[in-house]
């Protein structure tokens, strides 16, 4: 059993906040255990709560399309949420619920060790870059503690506001060059020193 699988078992037993009382199934996250890209949404919705999987409803289908646009599938990345249980009636997660769940997200990041974290929506953004507004920082990258943070609108926003669909699609296309750039920096840092010959 992998460390992530063990973590899922711990998350399934979690009763640290009220959300645990209302869930049908816990939604820890899924994807490649050594993914370079970690996408973090807000909270599971109705479909996710039923299946125990993140981003399987209409917003998830759009996310799948976005991944395909950069030549990736769900299995190539890791997808999680700030909170692991669905808030009743799909309301926004409360600060206390996000605090209670933060340890699980931190542990996932520690185990996966992504090169890039893509925050989907304002709640995810606030966890990593508090004080930033999604409207101002979407499509922009920032490096912190060796990880690239990249803010995007939540895919669900495009379902409610069609004009955002193109914005989100364009932001997604910026990810591969940023990842390639990060790989070059790492390769440069680990390149053996050339000894000059006299």
C-alpha positions as CSV (number, residue, x, y, z in Angstrom):
1,X,0.0,0.0,0.0
2,X,1.4,3.4,-1.0
3,X,1.7,6.3,1.4
4,X,-1.1,8.1,-0.6
5,X,-3.4,5.1,-0.2
6,X,-2.7,5.1,3.5
7,X,-3.5,8.8,3.6
8,X,-6.9,8.1,1.8
9,X,-7.8,5.7,4.6
10,X,-7.0,8.3,7.2
11,X,-9.0,10.9,5.4
12,X,-12.0,8.5,5.1
13,X,-12.0,8.3,8.9
14,X,-11.8,12.0,9.5
15,X,-14.5,13.7,11.6
16,X,-12.6,16.9,12.3
17,X,-15.5,19.2,11.1
18,X,-19.2,19.2,10.4
19,X,-18.8,18.3,6.8
20,X,-18.1,14.7,7.8
21,X,-21.7,14.3,9.0
22,X,-23.2,15.2,5.7
23,X,-21.0,13.4,3.2
24,X,-22.0,10.3,1.2
25,X,-18.4,9.6,0.4
26,X,-15.1,11.4,1.1
27,X,-13.3,12.7,-1.9
28,X,-9.5,12.6,-1.2
29,X,-8.2,13.1,-4.7
30,X,-6.8,11.0,-7.5
31,X,-4.2,10.8,-10.2
32,X,-0.5,10.1,-10.6
33,X,1.4,9.7,-7.3
34,X,4.4,11.4,-8.8
35,X,2.6,14.0,-10.9
36,X,4.4,17.2,-11.9
37,X,1.1,19.0,-12.0
38,X,-1.3,19.2,-9.0
39,X,-4.7,20.8,-9.7
40,X,-6.5,22.0,-6.5
41,X,-10.2,22.9,-6.6
42,X,-12.5,24.1,-3.9
43,X,-14.8,21.3,-2.7
44,X,-16.6,18.2,-4.0
45,X,-20.0,18.7,-5.5
46,X,-23.0,16.4,-5.7
47,X,-21.5,14.1,-8.4
48,X,-18.1,13.9,-6.6
49,X,-19.9,13.1,-3.3
50,X,-21.7,10.2,-5.0
51,X,-18.6,8.7,-6.6
52,X,-15.8,9.6,-4.2
53,X,-13.8,11.1,-7.1
54,X,-12.9,14.8,-7.7
55,X,-14.1,16.7,-10.8
56,X,-16.5,14.2,-12.3
57,X,-19.5,16.5,-12.9
58,X,-19.8,19.1,-15.7
59,X,-16.9,21.2,-14.4
60,X,-14.8,18.0,-14.4
61,X,-15.7,17.3,-18.0
62,X,-14.4,20.8,-18.9
63,X,-11.2,20.1,-16.9
64,X,-10.7,16.9,-18.9
65,X,-11.1,18.9,-22.2
66,X,-8.5,21.5,-20.8
67,X,-6.1,18.7,-20.0
68,X,-6.4,17.2,-23.5
69,X,-5.7,20.7,-25.0
70,X,-2.2,20.4,-23.5
71,X,-1.8,16.7,-24.3
72,X,-2.6,15.3,-20.9
73,X,-5.1,13.0,-19.3
74,X,-6.3,12.8,-15.7
75,X,-4.0,9.9,-15.1
76,X,-1.0,12.2,-15.9
77,X,-1.8,14.8,-13.2
78,X,-3.1,14.8,-9.7
79,X,-6.5,16.4,-8.9
80,X,-7.6,17.3,-5.4
81,X,-9.8,19.9,-3.5
82,X,-9.2,22.2,-0.5
83,X,-11.9,20.3,1.4
84,X,-12.4,16.6,1.0
85,X,-16.2,16.4,1.8
86,X,-19.1,18.1,0.1
87,X,-20.5,21.2,1.8
88,X,-24.3,20.9,2.2
89,X,-26.2,22.3,-0.8
90,X,-22.9,23.0,-2.5
91,X,-22.4,26.1,-0.3
92,X,-18.9,27.6,0.0
93,X,-16.6,25.9,2.5
94,X,-16.2,27.7,5.8
95,X,-12.8,28.9,7.0
96,X,-13.0,26.4,9.9
97,X,-13.7,23.6,7.5
98,X,-10.7,24.6,5.3
99,X,-8.5,24.8,8.3
100,X,-9.6,21.3,9.5
101,X,-8.8,19.9,6.1
102,X,-5.5,21.7,5.5
103,X,-3.4,19.0,7.0
104,X,-4.6,16.5,4.4
105,X,-3.8,18.8,1.5
106,X,-0.4,19.6,3.0
107,X,0.4,15.9,3.3
108,X,-0.7,15.3,-0.3
109,X,1.7,18.0,-1.5
110,X,4.5,16.5,0.6
111,X,3.9,13.0,-0.9
112,X,3.4,14.0,-4.5
113,X,6.1,16.7,-4.6
114,X,4.6,18.5,-7.7
115,X,6.7,20.9,-9.7
116,X,3.6,23.1,-10.2
117,X,0.4,23.7,-8.3
118,X,-2.6,25.0,-10.3
119,X,-5.1,26.7,-8.0
120,X,-8.7,26.5,-9.5
121,X,-10.8,29.3,-8.1
122,X,-10.5,31.8,-5.3
123,X,-10.7,29.4,-2.4
124,X,-7.8,27.4,-3.6
125,X,-5.9,30.5,-4.5
126,X,-6.4,31.9,-1.0
127,X,-4.8,28.8,0.6
128,X,-1.5,29.5,-1.1
129,X,-1.5,33.2,-2.1
130,X,-3.8,34.9,0.4
131,X,-4.8,38.4,-0.4
132,X,-4.5,37.9,-4.2
133,X,-7.7,38.4,-6.3
134,X,-8.3,35.7,-9.0
135,X,-9.3,38.4,-11.5
136,X,-5.9,40.0,-11.2
137,X,-3.6,37.0,-10.9
138,X,-5.2,34.3,-13.1
139,X,-2.8,33.1,-15.8
140,X,0.2,34.3,-13.9
141,X,2.9,32.2,-12.2
142,X,4.7,32.7,-9.0
143,X,7.5,30.5,-7.5
144,X,7.5,29.9,-3.7
145,X,9.6,27.2,-1.9
146,X,10.6,25.7,-5.2
147,X,7.1,25.2,-6.4
148,X,5.4,27.1,-9.2
149,X,2.0,28.4,-8.3
150,X,-0.4,29.2,-11.1
151,X,-3.8,30.6,-10.6
152,X,-6.8,29.8,-12.8
153,X,-10.5,30.4,-12.7
154,X,-12.4,27.3,-11.5
155,X,-13.7,25.3,-14.5
156,X,-17.3,25.7,-13.1
157,X,-17.0,29.5,-13.6
158,X,-17.1,28.8,-17.4
159,X,-20.4,26.9,-17.0
160,X,-22.0,30.0,-15.4
161,X,-20.2,32.7,-17.5
162,X,-19.5,31.6,-21.0
163,X,-17.1,34.5,-21.6
164,X,-14.6,32.9,-19.1
165,X,-14.4,29.7,-21.2
166,X,-11.8,31.2,-23.6
167,X,-9.9,32.9,-20.7
168,X,-9.6,29.6,-18.9
169,X,-8.6,27.7,-22.1
170,X,-5.9,30.3,-22.8
171,X,-4.5,30.2,-19.3
172,X,-4.3,26.4,-19.5
173,X,-2.0,26.7,-22.6
174,X,0.5,28.6,-20.5
175,X,1.2,25.6,-18.3
176,X,3.4,23.4,-20.5
177,X,6.0,26.2,-21.2
178,X,6.2,27.0,-17.5
179,X,6.7,23.4,-16.6
180,X,9.4,23.0,-19.3
181,X,11.1,26.1,-18.0
182,X,11.1,24.7,-14.5
183,X,12.6,21.4,-15.8
184,X,15.4,23.4,-17.5
185,X,16.2,25.2,-14.2
186,X,16.3,21.9,-12.3
187,X,18.5,20.3,-15.0
188,X,20.9,23.3,-14.9
189,X,21.2,23.1,-11.1
190,X,22.0,19.4,-11.2
191,X,24.5,19.6,-14.1
192,X,27.9,18.3,-13.1
193,X,30.6,21.0,-13.1
194,X,32.8,21.0,-16.1
195,X,36.5,20.9,-15.3
196,X,38.6,23.0,-17.5
197,X,41.5,21.2,-19.1
198,X,44.9,22.9,-19.3
